[in-house]
Amino acid sequence: FVEGKVVDVELSDSEWIESIRIEGKDDLVEADFWIDASGFNRVLMSHLPGTKWNSFSKYLLTDSAIAFRTESDPNGEIRPYTRAIAMDNGWSWEIPTQAARGMGYVYSSEFCSEEQAVTEMEDLLHSDIGDYRHFQFDPGYLDKVWIGNCVAVGLAGSFVEPLEATSIGATIQQSYALVGLLAPFRKGNAYSIKEYNRMFEGMMLNIRDMIRLHYVSDREDTPFWAAQKQTPIPESLE
C-alpha cells in the first residue's frame, strides 16, 4: 500500500499511464494497469484524452443533495428496510443502522435552494438538522470509462442519483466485467477496451431508464413535479 495524494500523472503516450507521483515522496509509483476510484475528482482519468461526460439531465432534474445522520428511532426499533419519501422538490431517504440513521434529501437546484432543502427536512423530522454534507452532481456517465491502461470505477465513471443505490451496483458489475478482461489484456488490445465500454454504456442506459421510471407520475402539485412530468422519457423506456 502506498498512501498519499497524487500530484502528477506521467504518460508514456497520449493514452498510457506510466507512473504517478505522490506528494512528499521522491520515487514514482509505477504500474501496468490502473483503476481510478477517486470519485468525482477523477485523479487519473482527468489526465487522459477523449473523456466526455454523457449527461442524463434532460431526463432527470435532481442534481443536488444534503446528507446527515440522526439518532436511532426513539422507540428502539430498527426498521429492516430503507425509506424513500417524495418531497416538494425531490425525495428524501432514511437508512436505519444499529447506531444511527443515515438521512438526506435529493433535490433539484432549479427549484430549491440548499437552505430550502434543510428547512423541508426539518419540517419532515420536526427537529433541527445539525451538521450535514452538501453536494451537487450532473447525472450521467463517462462515454469511455476504459482508456489505455486505466478504468474508472464508481463515482469516477458514473453517477445517476442515490435512488436504488445504483452506484454500488454499477461498481460491482464493473468489477466483475473487468476480471474477465484484465488477465489477457496487453497494450494495443483494442477489443477488450471496446467490449468493456460497450457493456458499461448498456448498463448505464439501463440504469437511466430504471431511475426515470420512478419519476413517471401524475403528480404536479409543485413546480418541480410539474416540470419532471414534462421531461422526455427515453425511447427504450417507452
C-alpha positions as CSV (number, residue, x, y, z in Angstrom):
1,F,0.0,0.0,0.0
2,V,1.3,3.4,-0.9
3,E,-0.8,6.1,0.7
4,G,-0.7,9.8,-0.3
5,K,-2.0,12.5,-2.5
6,V,-1.4,12.1,-6.2
7,V,0.2,15.3,-7.5
8,D,1.2,14.3,-11.0
9,V,0.5,11.6,-13.6
10,E,3.1,10.6,-16.2
11,L,2.0,9.3,-19.6
12,S,4.2,7.4,-22.0
13,D,1.9,8.3,-24.8
14,S,-1.4,10.0,-25.0
15,E,-3.4,7.2,-23.5
16,W,-1.0,5.1,-21.4
17,I,-0.3,5.9,-17.8
18,E,3.3,5.0,-16.9
19,S,3.6,6.3,-13.3
20,I,2.2,8.7,-10.7
21,R,3.9,11.0,-8.3
22,I,2.9,11.1,-4.7
23,E,3.1,14.3,-2.6
24,G,6.2,14.3,-0.4
25,K,7.8,11.1,-2.0
26,D,10.7,11.2,-4.4
27,D,10.1,7.8,-6.1
28,L,7.5,7.4,-8.8
29,V,4.8,4.7,-8.4
30,E,4.7,2.6,-11.5
31,A,2.1,0.0,-12.6
32,D,1.0,-1.9,-15.7
33,F,-2.7,-1.1,-15.1
34,W,-4.6,1.5,-13.1
35,I,-8.1,1.7,-11.6
36,D,-9.3,5.2,-10.9
37,A,-11.6,5.0,-7.8
38,S,-11.0,8.6,-6.8
39,G,-14.7,9.7,-7.1
40,F,-15.7,12.9,-8.8
41,N,-12.1,14.1,-8.7
42,R,-11.1,11.6,-11.4
43,V,-7.4,11.9,-10.4
44,L,-6.2,9.6,-13.2
45,M,-8.9,9.9,-15.9
46,S,-8.7,13.7,-16.0
47,H,-5.2,13.3,-17.5
48,L,-6.4,11.1,-20.3
49,P,-7.7,12.4,-23.7
50,G,-11.2,11.8,-25.1
51,T,-13.2,11.7,-21.9
52,K,-16.7,13.0,-22.4
53,W,-19.5,13.2,-19.9
54,N,-22.9,12.0,-21.1
55,S,-25.5,13.7,-19.1
56,F,-29.0,12.4,-18.2
57,S,-30.1,15.9,-17.1
58,K,-32.8,16.2,-19.7
59,Y,-34.5,13.1,-18.2
60,L,-33.7,13.7,-14.5
61,L,-34.0,17.1,-12.8
62,T,-32.4,16.2,-9.4
63,D,-28.8,17.5,-9.2
64,S,-28.1,18.3,-5.5
65,A,-28.4,16.6,-2.1
66,I,-27.8,17.1,1.5
67,A,-26.8,14.2,3.7
68,F,-26.7,13.9,7.5
69,R,-27.1,11.4,10.4
70,T,-29.6,11.3,13.2
71,E,-30.1,9.2,16.3
72,S,-31.8,5.8,16.0
73,D,-35.5,5.7,16.3
74,P,-36.6,6.7,19.8
75,N,-38.8,3.6,20.1
76,G,-35.6,1.4,20.0
77,E,-36.7,-0.5,16.9
78,I,-34.6,-0.7,13.8
79,R,-36.6,-0.9,10.6
80,P,-35.4,-3.7,8.3
81,Y,-35.8,-1.5,5.2
82,T,-34.9,1.9,3.9
83,R,-37.5,4.6,3.2
84,A,-37.7,7.0,0.2
85,I,-40.2,9.8,0.7
86,A,-41.4,12.1,-2.1
87,M,-40.8,15.8,-1.2
88,D,-41.7,19.1,-2.8
89,N,-38.6,19.3,-4.9
90,G,-37.3,15.7,-5.0
91,W,-37.1,12.9,-2.4
92,S,-35.6,12.1,1.0
93,W,-34.0,8.9,2.2
94,E,-33.8,7.2,5.6
95,I,-31.3,4.3,6.1
96,P,-31.5,2.7,9.6
97,T,-28.4,1.2,11.2
98,Q,-27.7,-0.1,14.7
99,A,-26.1,3.1,15.8
100,A,-27.9,5.9,13.9
101,R,-30.0,6.7,10.8
102,G,-28.4,7.9,7.6
103,M,-30.7,10.6,6.1
104,G,-30.7,13.0,3.2
105,Y,-32.6,14.9,0.6
106,V,-32.1,14.7,-3.1
107,Y,-33.5,17.8,-4.9
108,S,-33.3,20.0,-8.0
109,S,-31.3,23.2,-7.5
110,E,-33.5,24.8,-10.2
111,F,-36.5,24.7,-7.9
112,C,-34.9,24.5,-4.4
113,S,-32.0,26.2,-2.6
114,E,-29.8,24.4,-0.1
115,E,-31.4,26.4,2.7
116,Q,-34.9,25.4,1.5
117,A,-33.9,21.7,1.4
118,V,-32.7,21.9,5.0
119,T,-36.0,23.6,6.1
120,E,-38.1,20.9,4.3
121,M,-36.2,18.1,6.1
122,E,-36.5,19.9,9.4
123,D,-40.3,20.2,8.9
124,L,-40.4,16.5,7.9
125,L,-38.5,15.4,11.0
126,H,-39.9,18.0,13.4
127,S,-36.4,18.7,14.6
128,D,-33.3,20.8,13.7
129,I,-30.6,19.4,11.5
130,G,-27.1,19.9,12.8
131,D,-24.0,19.2,10.6
132,Y,-24.7,18.0,7.1
133,R,-22.8,17.5,3.8
134,H,-24.0,19.2,0.6
135,F,-23.0,18.0,-2.8
136,Q,-24.0,18.7,-6.4
137,F,-23.8,16.3,-9.4
138,D,-24.7,16.0,-13.1
139,P,-26.4,12.6,-13.6
140,G,-24.7,10.6,-16.2
141,Y,-21.5,8.7,-17.1
142,L,-18.2,8.8,-19.0
143,D,-18.7,7.6,-22.6
144,K,-15.2,5.9,-22.4
145,V,-14.8,4.5,-18.9
146,W,-11.7,2.5,-20.0
147,I,-9.0,4.4,-21.8
148,G,-5.5,3.0,-22.4
149,N,-4.5,1.1,-19.3
150,C,-6.9,2.8,-16.9
151,V,-10.5,2.1,-15.9
152,A,-12.7,4.5,-13.9
153,V,-15.0,2.8,-11.4
154,G,-17.6,4.1,-9.0
155,L,-18.1,7.9,-8.9
156,A,-15.1,8.4,-11.2
157,G,-17.0,6.8,-14.0
158,S,-20.7,7.4,-13.4
159,F,-23.4,8.7,-11.0
160,V,-27.1,9.0,-11.6
161,E,-28.5,9.7,-8.2
162,P,-28.8,7.9,-4.8
163,L,-32.1,6.3,-5.6
164,E,-31.8,2.5,-5.5
165,A,-28.1,2.7,-4.8
166,T,-27.2,2.2,-8.5
167,S,-23.7,3.4,-7.9
168,I,-22.9,0.5,-5.7
169,G,-24.5,-1.9,-8.2
170,A,-22.6,-0.4,-11.1
171,T,-19.3,-0.7,-9.3
172,I,-19.9,-4.4,-8.6
173,Q,-20.8,-5.1,-12.2
174,Q,-17.8,-3.1,-13.5
175,S,-15.5,-5.2,-11.2
176,Y,-17.0,-8.5,-12.4
177,A,-16.6,-7.5,-16.0
178,L,-13.1,-6.3,-15.6
179,V,-11.9,-9.6,-14.0
180,G,-12.7,-11.4,-17.2
181,L,-10.8,-9.0,-19.4
182,L,-7.8,-7.9,-17.3
183,A,-5.6,-11.0,-17.3
184,P,-5.2,-11.3,-21.1
185,F,-5.1,-7.5,-21.6
186,R,-2.0,-6.1,-23.4
187,K,-1.2,-2.8,-24.9
188,G,-2.9,-2.4,-28.2
189,N,-5.7,-4.8,-27.3
190,A,-8.5,-2.6,-28.6
191,Y,-11.1,-5.3,-28.4
192,S,-11.1,-5.6,-24.6
193,I,-11.5,-1.8,-24.3
194,K,-14.2,-1.6,-26.9
195,E,-16.2,-4.5,-25.4
196,Y,-15.9,-3.2,-21.8
197,N,-17.1,0.3,-22.8
198,R,-19.9,-1.2,-24.8
199,M,-21.0,-3.2,-21.7
200,F,-20.7,-0.2,-19.5
201,E,-22.8,2.1,-21.7
202,G,-25.6,-0.5,-21.9
203,M,-25.6,-0.8,-18.1
204,M,-25.8,2.9,-17.7
205,L,-28.6,3.4,-20.2
206,N,-30.5,0.6,-18.3
207,I,-29.9,2.4,-15.0
208,R,-31.1,5.7,-16.6
209,D,-34.4,4.0,-17.7
210,M,-34.9,2.3,-14.3
211,I,-34.4,5.6,-12.4
212,R,-36.5,7.6,-14.8
213,L,-39.3,5.1,-14.3
214,H,-39.5,6.1,-10.7
215,Y,-40.5,9.6,-11.8
216,V,-43.3,8.5,-14.1
217,S,-46.1,10.1,-12.1
218,D,-49.2,12.2,-12.3
219,R,-48.0,14.4,-9.5
220,E,-47.8,18.1,-10.5
221,D,-48.7,19.9,-7.2
222,T,-45.3,21.7,-7.1
223,P,-43.2,23.3,-9.8
224,F,-40.6,20.6,-9.6
225,W,-43.1,17.7,-10.1
226,A,-44.9,19.6,-12.8
227,A,-41.6,20.1,-14.6
228,Q,-40.4,16.5,-14.1
229,K,-43.7,15.2,-15.5
230,Q,-42.9,17.1,-18.7
231,T,-39.3,15.8,-19.2
232,P,-38.9,13.3,-22.0
233,I,-39.0,9.6,-21.5
234,P,-36.2,7.6,-23.3
235,E,-37.5,5.6,-26.2
236,S,-36.1,2.4,-24.7
237,L,-38.2,3.1,-21.6
238,E,-41.3,3.9,-23.7
